[in-house]
Amino acid sequence: MARHTEKKRMKRTSLELSRLSLGTAPLAGLFSGVDDQDSDELINTSLSAGVNYFDTAPLYGHGMAEQRLGRILKNVKEPYVLETKVGRVLQYVEKAEPMPWFPDADPHLQPVFDYSREGILKSFNDSLERLGVDHIDIALMHDAENHVSEAINNAYPVLADLKAQGVIKAIGIGINFCDVAMKIMKEVDLDIALIAGRYTLLDQSAQRELLPYAIERNVDITIGGIFNSGVLANPVPGATFEYLPASDEIIKKAQEIGAFLSERGVPLTAAALQFPLRHPAVTSVLTGSRSSAELLANIADFDRELPSNIWSELEDAGLIERL
């Protein structure tokens, strides 16, 4: 069985997640537009290839990602795992602001943080409508770094009620910050956490405390942002790191890792995609694609056989932290 099609059962639920999963921000036109035909083809290619775990959110395309995903999944008979997020609601505004992240999004639909009980319910119910489903497999509290107490005291109880009703099967967080993730994980009973950009070839901060704690608490971990928003895919001047222009220092470090790997016949993109799986806490690696061609390239890199000692060699060279 190819690595990307392997399924791993979650520790607290019966859900089985493909080791490679598909994030839907790019197919909703992150930074530049993607048309419906390309989006539909991408989702269908993912399903045909055996990727069964899909992550989306109201933020992505301001509802567009959920609508596009739901349009395809409603005709799918095979089991799949659907994950969306709460914490933002889409509000209609008369005077629209520019949409730099999602230029194709309806400019009059603005995502607004709302971690009140009513806001969480509205976010969830609106997502059900856009997706065309009556339940969600996994619901994540999204980008709660400035709403920690509200996530713990407002959002989590709502999601726990929905889980008790069978409307969702697992509760988690989707966040970029290890310290915030730890605060929430210590206070509420999470099933899963999506951690973006914190366990990559450039940033191993999640392995210091978060990943061991997840093992201790039986929390599944999905790792996103494995290219750190672009620099690990192509470390050249003008590349992005954490959605901003990468510094010269970051580009140099990525180039050093890439050169080291190249000497051993390992593509940087393949190492970046496979790196998170070295930690036993990690259940799935989430990657976004804008097209079927990008997805198939990611699958090929994910399935590529790497030298068994590649991670220890990177450690010995001082290019990554020791596990």
Solvent accessible surface area in square Angstrom, and as a share of the most:
residue,aa,sasa,rsa
1,M,184,0.82
2,A,45,0.35
3,R,56,0.21
4,H,14,0.06
5,T,27,0.16
6,E,66,0.30
7,K,86,0.37
8,K,67,0.28
9,R,149,0.54
10,M,4,0.02
11,K,87,0.37
12,R,83,0.30
13,T,20,0.12
14,S,76,0.49
15,L,15,0.07
16,E,86,0.38
17,L,0,0.00
18,S,0,0.00
19,R,40,0.15
20,L,0,0.00
21,S,1,0.01
22,L,0,0.00
23,G,7,0.06
24,T,0,0.00
25,A,16,0.12
26,P,22,0.14
27,L,0,0.00
28,A,0,0.00
29,G,0,0.00
30,L,24,0.12
31,F,102,0.43
32,S,57,0.37
33,G,43,0.41
34,V,12,0.07
35,D,81,0.42
36,D,74,0.38
37,Q,139,0.62
38,D,62,0.32
39,S,0,0.00
40,D,34,0.18
41,E,90,0.40
42,L,0,0.00
43,I,0,0.00
44,N,69,0.35
45,T,26,0.15
46,S,0,0.00
47,L,43,0.21
48,S,102,0.66
49,A,25,0.19
50,G,23,0.22
51,V,1,0.01
52,N,16,0.08
53,Y,0,0.00
54,F,0,0.00
55,D,2,0.01
56,T,0,0.00
57,A,0,0.00
58,P,4,0.02
59,L,25,0.12
60,Y,29,0.11
61,G,2,0.02
62,H,15,0.07
63,G,2,0.02
64,M,36,0.16
65,A,0,0.00
66,E,0,0.00
67,Q,93,0.41
68,R,14,0.05
69,L,0,0.00
70,G,5,0.05
71,R,87,0.32
72,I,22,0.11
73,L,3,0.01
74,K,138,0.58
75,N,106,0.54
76,V,29,0.17
77,K,182,0.77
78,E,116,0.52
79,P,122,0.77
80,Y,54,0.20
81,V,5,0.03
82,L,3,0.02
83,E,1,0.00
84,T,0,0.00
85,K,2,0.01
86,V,1,0.00
87,G,0,0.00
88,R,29,0.11
89,V,5,0.03
90,L,18,0.09
91,Q,82,0.36
92,Y,140,0.53
93,V,44,0.25
94,E,135,0.60
95,K,181,0.77
96,A,41,0.32
97,E,108,0.48
98,P,109,0.68
99,M,28,0.12
100,P,103,0.65
101,W,116,0.41
102,F,4,0.02
103,P,65,0.41
104,D,74,0.38
105,A,4,0.03
106,D,67,0.35
107,P,57,0.36
108,H,60,0.27
109,L,54,0.27
110,Q,27,0.12
111,P,34,0.21
112,V,58,0.33
113,F,78,0.33
114,D,42,0.22
115,Y,4,0.01
116,S,39,0.25
117,R,116,0.42
118,E,121,0.54
119,G,2,0.02
120,I,0,0.00
121,L,54,0.27
122,K,99,0.42
123,S,1,0.01
124,F,1,0.00
125,N,81,0.41
126,D,33,0.17
127,S,0,0.00
128,L,27,0.13
129,E,142,0.64
130,R,47,0.17
131,L,2,0.01
132,G,59,0.57
133,V,36,0.21
134,D,114,0.59
135,H,74,0.33
136,I,0,0.00
137,D,8,0.04
138,I,0,0.00
139,A,0,0.00
140,L,0,0.00
141,M,1,0.00
142,H,14,0.06
143,D,22,0.11
144,A,1,0.00
145,E,56,0.25
146,N,128,0.66
147,H,37,0.16
148,V,32,0.18
149,S,71,0.46
150,E,62,0.28
151,A,0,0.00
152,I,33,0.17
153,N,100,0.52
154,N,51,0.26
155,A,0,0.00
156,Y,38,0.14
157,P,55,0.35
158,V,2,0.01
159,L,0,0.00
160,A,34,0.26
161,D,67,0.35
162,L,16,0.08
163,K,72,0.30
164,A,94,0.73
165,Q,124,0.55
166,G,49,0.48
167,V,33,0.19
168,I,2,0.01
169,K,88,0.37
170,A,0,0.00
171,I,2,0.01
172,G,0,0.00
173,I,0,0.00
174,G,3,0.03
175,I,3,0.02
176,N,50,0.26
177,F,87,0.36
178,C,25,0.15
179,D,93,0.48
180,V,14,0.08
181,A,0,0.00
182,M,13,0.06
183,K,114,0.48
184,I,0,0.00
185,M,2,0.01
186,K,106,0.45
187,E,115,0.51
188,V,13,0.07
189,D,73,0.38
190,L,2,0.01
191,D,1,0.01
192,I,0,0.00
193,A,0,0.00
194,L,11,0.06
195,I,0,0.00
196,A,29,0.22
197,G,3,0.03
198,R,31,0.11
199,Y,0,0.00
200,T,0,0.00
201,L,0,0.00
202,L,26,0.13
203,D,28,0.15
204,Q,10,0.04
205,S,27,0.17
206,A,0,0.00
207,Q,18,0.08
208,R,158,0.58
209,E,96,0.43
210,L,2,0.01
211,L,0,0.00
212,P,60,0.38
213,Y,36,0.14
214,A,0,0.00
215,I,74,0.38
216,E,127,0.57
217,R,66,0.24
218,N,81,0.42
219,V,4,0.02
220,D,0,0.00
221,I,0,0.00
222,T,0,0.00
223,I,0,0.00
224,G,2,0.02
225,G,31,0.30
226,I,5,0.02
227,F,35,0.15
228,N,2,0.01
229,S,36,0.23
230,G,23,0.22
231,V,0,0.00
232,L,0,0.00
233,A,48,0.37
234,N,88,0.45
235,P,22,0.14
236,V,66,0.38
237,P,115,0.72
238,G,71,0.68
239,A,13,0.10
240,T,50,0.29
241,F,45,0.19
242,E,55,0.25
243,Y,96,0.36
244,L,121,0.60
245,P,113,0.71
246,A,14,0.11
247,S,59,0.38
248,D,124,0.64
249,E,137,0.61
250,I,38,0.19
251,I,12,0.06
252,K,128,0.54
253,K,64,0.27
254,A,0,0.00
255,Q,80,0.36
256,E,73,0.33
257,I,0,0.00
258,G,15,0.14
259,A,56,0.43
260,F,32,0.14
261,L,0,0.00
262,S,77,0.50
263,E,137,0.62
264,R,91,0.33
265,G,49,0.47
266,V,5,0.03
267,P,44,0.28
268,L,22,0.11
269,T,37,0.21
270,A,0,0.00
271,A,0,0.00
272,A,0,0.00
273,L,0,0.00
274,Q,15,0.07
275,F,0,0.00
276,P,0,0.00
277,L,33,0.16
278,R,49,0.18
279,H,13,0.06
280,P,90,0.57
281,A,1,0.01
282,V,1,0.01
283,T,0,0.00
284,S,0,0.00
285,V,0,0.00
286,L,19,0.10
287,T,5,0.03
288,G,33,0.31
289,S,0,0.00
290,R,63,0.23
291,S,36,0.23
292,S,13,0.08
293,A,75,0.58
294,E,74,0.33
295,L,1,0.01
296,L,93,0.46
297,A,56,0.43
298,N,16,0.08
299,I,15,0.08
300,A,65,0.50
301,D,25,0.13
302,F,0,0.00
303,D,39,0.20
304,R,109,0.40
305,E,140,0.63
306,L,29,0.14
307,P,55,0.34
308,S,118,0.76
309,N,72,0.37
310,I,1,0.01
311,W,41,0.14
312,S,50,0.32
313,E,48,0.22
314,L,0,0.00
315,E,21,0.09
316,D,99,0.51
317,A,50,0.39
318,G,60,0.58
319,L,23,0.12
320,I,12,0.06
321,E,61,0.27
322,R,149,0.55
323,L,107,0.53
